[in-house]
Amino acid sequence: MPFEALGEDVLLKIFCFCDISTVLAVSAINQALRRIALAKQLWLSLVLDPRFRDALDLPPPDRGQLECLSTKELIAVVENAVTGSGESSYSSSVATTSFQIPLDDMEDCPEAWLLPGARYILLHSTTQHTLCTYDVWSARRVWERPVQARTLCQVDLVPGGAVTRIFFVQTGDHPHTCTLHVEEVDLTTGASHELFNLSLGSTIFEATPWATFSLALCCTPPRHSSSSTGVRLQ
């Protein structure tokens, strides 16, 4: 039986199990299926598909707003997401979050890092002496740690999950010493634990310490390891 002989409701359900590239390919080569491939119900399902959103690291969708769009507008949402286009007449279909984070006096040079994926921000408050991580999508602070006044910091994501490792250098408890830390933070739960702690002479501040950051990330044991130290410096 020809594929086109199936009922439209059956074909629509089959299309809903396909990815966007398959739907476009079928509609381009089969005119009989093109009308079904342009159904609003299908494109709404494709835009809401977690596989599509996860692949492009998109924020959670606003289903109510998307349901108000036409098929043409839903297709435009997909095009803008894939091409990374700027603001368009359909930008209101994408859920956005707006909130304010109080920054320090600009003369004190507050530092902030936007992590890959544009979901999390690490803020180093130089007047409040804290490191904070914010989830932009949910507008919440997921992690905070007090630090000393003179602290250098760098951050990176651990591949394969919502986990970050934060490397910072700060003055030690004794004169002419400093301490290197690597803190691992679960960005979903906010739980954190120290992976690496090493005291050094304060001359570390006289040089750029980011090469040490790469070394610390490579030498730090995996999260499932039972050892909290186990670091070798050669």
C-alpha positions as CSV (number, residue, x, y, z in Angstrom):
1,M,0.0,0.0,0.0
2,P,1.4,3.4,-1.0
3,F,2.5,5.6,1.9
4,E,0.2,8.3,0.7
5,A,-2.8,5.9,1.0
6,L,-2.7,6.1,4.8
7,G,-5.1,8.4,6.5
8,E,-4.1,12.0,7.2
9,D,-4.3,11.5,10.9
10,V,-2.0,8.5,10.7
11,L,0.5,10.4,8.5
12,L,0.4,13.4,10.8
13,K,1.3,11.1,13.8
14,I,4.1,9.5,11.8
15,F,5.5,13.0,11.0
16,C,5.4,14.0,14.6
17,F,7.9,11.2,15.4
18,C,10.3,12.5,12.7
19,D,12.9,15.3,13.1
20,I,12.6,18.6,11.3
21,S,15.1,17.6,8.5
22,T,13.1,14.5,7.7
23,V,9.8,16.5,7.5
24,L,11.4,19.0,5.2
25,A,13.0,16.3,2.9
26,V,9.7,14.4,2.6
27,S,7.7,17.5,1.8
28,A,10.2,18.6,-0.8
29,I,10.1,15.4,-2.8
30,N,6.4,14.3,-2.3
31,Q,3.8,16.9,-3.3
32,A,1.0,14.7,-2.0
33,L,2.5,14.9,1.5
34,R,3.4,18.5,1.4
35,R,0.0,19.7,2.7
36,I,0.3,17.5,5.7
37,A,3.9,18.5,6.3
38,L,2.7,22.1,6.6
39,A,0.1,21.4,9.3
40,K,0.3,23.7,12.3
41,Q,-0.1,20.8,14.7
42,L,3.0,19.2,13.3
43,W,5.2,22.2,13.5
44,L,4.0,23.0,17.0
45,S,5.1,19.5,18.0
46,L,8.5,19.9,16.3
47,V,9.2,23.3,18.0
48,L,8.2,21.8,21.4
49,D,10.3,18.6,20.8
50,P,12.9,18.3,23.6
51,R,15.4,16.7,21.1
52,F,15.2,19.9,18.9
53,R,15.5,22.2,21.9
54,D,18.3,20.3,23.6
55,A,20.3,20.1,20.4
56,L,20.3,23.9,20.1
57,D,20.4,24.5,23.9
58,L,17.2,26.5,23.8
59,P,15.4,27.8,26.9
60,P,12.2,26.1,28.0
61,P,9.3,26.9,25.6
62,D,6.2,28.9,26.4
63,R,3.6,26.6,24.9
64,G,0.8,29.2,25.3
65,Q,2.7,31.7,23.1
66,L,3.6,29.1,20.6
67,E,0.1,27.9,20.2
68,C,-1.0,31.4,19.1
69,L,1.4,31.3,16.1
70,S,0.5,30.3,12.6
71,T,2.4,27.6,10.7
72,K,4.5,30.2,8.9
73,E,5.4,31.8,12.2
74,L,6.3,28.4,13.8
75,I,8.6,27.6,10.8
76,A,10.2,31.1,11.2
77,V,10.9,30.2,14.9
78,V,12.7,27.1,13.8
79,E,14.7,29.0,11.1
80,N,15.7,31.7,13.6
81,A,16.8,29.1,16.2
82,V,18.9,27.1,13.7
83,T,20.5,30.1,11.9
84,G,21.0,32.1,15.1
85,S,19.3,35.2,13.6
86,G,18.8,38.3,15.6
87,E,15.5,39.8,16.6
88,S,12.6,39.1,14.3
89,S,8.9,39.7,14.3
90,Y,8.5,36.2,15.8
91,S,10.9,36.7,18.7
92,S,8.0,37.0,21.1
93,S,7.4,33.3,20.6
94,V,10.6,32.4,22.4
95,A,10.3,32.5,26.2
96,T,12.7,35.0,27.8
97,T,13.7,35.7,31.3
98,S,14.4,39.2,32.6
99,F,15.9,39.8,36.1
100,Q,18.5,42.1,37.6
101,I,21.7,41.2,39.4
102,P,23.2,44.0,41.6
103,L,26.7,44.7,40.5
104,D,29.5,46.4,42.4
105,D,30.8,49.9,41.8
106,M,32.3,49.7,38.4
107,E,35.5,51.3,39.8
108,D,36.0,48.0,41.7
109,C,35.9,46.0,38.4
110,P,33.3,43.3,39.1
111,E,34.0,40.2,37.0
112,A,31.4,38.0,35.3
113,W,31.7,34.9,33.0
114,L,28.9,33.6,30.7
115,L,29.3,29.9,30.6
116,P,29.0,28.0,27.2
117,G,25.4,27.5,26.3
118,A,24.5,31.0,27.7
119,R,22.5,29.6,30.5
120,Y,24.7,30.1,33.5
121,I,26.7,33.2,34.7
122,L,29.5,33.2,37.3
123,L,29.7,36.6,39.1
124,H,32.7,37.6,41.2
125,S,31.6,40.3,43.6
126,T,34.7,42.3,44.5
127,T,32.9,44.3,47.2
128,Q,30.8,41.6,48.8
129,H,33.7,39.1,48.4
130,T,31.6,36.3,47.0
131,L,31.5,34.0,44.0
132,C,27.9,33.4,42.7
133,T,26.5,31.3,39.9
134,Y,23.1,32.3,38.4
135,D,20.7,30.2,36.2
136,V,19.6,32.8,33.6
137,W,16.6,30.6,32.5
138,S,15.1,30.3,35.9
139,A,16.3,33.6,37.3
140,R,17.8,32.0,40.4
141,R,21.1,31.9,42.2
142,V,22.2,28.3,42.3
143,W,25.5,28.6,44.2
144,E,27.4,31.0,46.3
145,R,30.7,30.9,48.1
146,P,32.6,33.6,50.2
147,V,36.1,34.4,49.0
148,Q,38.8,36.7,50.2
149,A,39.2,40.3,48.9
150,R,42.1,39.4,46.7
151,T,40.9,36.5,44.6
152,L,41.7,35.5,41.0
153,C,39.1,33.2,39.3
154,Q,38.5,31.1,36.2
155,V,35.6,28.7,35.3
156,D,34.8,26.0,32.8
157,L,32.1,23.4,32.2
158,V,32.7,19.7,32.6
159,P,31.8,18.0,29.3
160,G,28.6,16.0,29.3
161,G,26.5,17.6,32.0
162,A,25.4,20.7,34.0
163,V,28.6,20.6,36.2
164,T,31.2,23.3,36.4
165,R,34.6,23.5,37.9
166,I,35.7,26.9,39.3
167,F,39.4,27.5,39.9
168,F,40.4,30.4,42.2
169,V,43.5,31.7,43.8
170,Q,43.4,33.7,47.0
171,T,45.8,34.8,49.8
172,G,46.5,32.2,52.5
173,D,46.2,32.4,56.3
174,H,49.9,33.0,56.6
175,P,52.0,35.9,55.2
176,H,53.4,35.4,51.7
177,T,51.3,32.4,50.9
178,C,48.3,31.7,48.7
179,T,45.9,28.8,48.1
180,L,44.7,27.2,44.9
181,H,41.2,25.8,44.9
182,V,39.1,23.8,42.4
183,E,35.5,23.7,43.4
184,E,33.0,21.5,41.5
185,V,29.4,22.7,41.4
186,D,26.3,20.8,40.3
187,L,24.4,23.6,38.5
188,T,21.1,21.6,38.8
189,T,21.1,21.2,42.5
190,G,23.6,23.8,43.7
191,A,25.6,21.2,45.6
192,S,29.4,21.7,45.5
193,H,32.5,20.1,46.9
194,E,36.2,20.9,46.9
195,L,38.3,18.8,44.5
196,F,41.7,20.5,44.9
197,N,43.4,22.6,47.5
198,L,47.1,23.5,47.4
199,S,49.1,26.1,49.3
200,L,51.8,28.0,47.5
201,G,54.1,31.0,47.9
202,S,52.3,34.2,47.0
203,T,54.5,34.7,44.0
204,I,51.7,33.0,42.1
205,F,50.0,36.4,41.9
206,E,53.0,37.8,40.0
207,A,52.2,35.5,37.0
208,T,49.1,34.6,35.0
209,P,47.7,31.5,36.8
210,W,45.4,30.2,34.1
211,A,47.9,27.6,32.9
212,T,47.6,26.2,36.4
213,F,43.8,26.1,35.9
214,S,44.2,23.7,32.9
215,L,46.6,21.5,35.0
216,A,44.2,21.4,37.9
217,L,41.2,20.4,35.7
218,C,43.2,17.6,34.1
219,C,44.7,16.3,37.4
220,T,41.5,16.5,39.4
221,P,39.9,13.0,40.0
222,P,36.5,12.2,38.5
223,R,33.4,12.9,40.5
224,H,32.8,9.2,41.1
225,S,36.3,8.8,42.6
226,S,36.4,8.2,46.4
227,S,39.5,10.3,46.7
228,S,39.2,14.1,47.3
229,T,42.8,14.8,46.7
230,G,44.9,12.4,44.6
231,V,46.6,15.3,42.6
232,R,50.1,15.0,41.5
233,L,52.1,18.0,40.3
234,Q,55.2,17.1,38.3
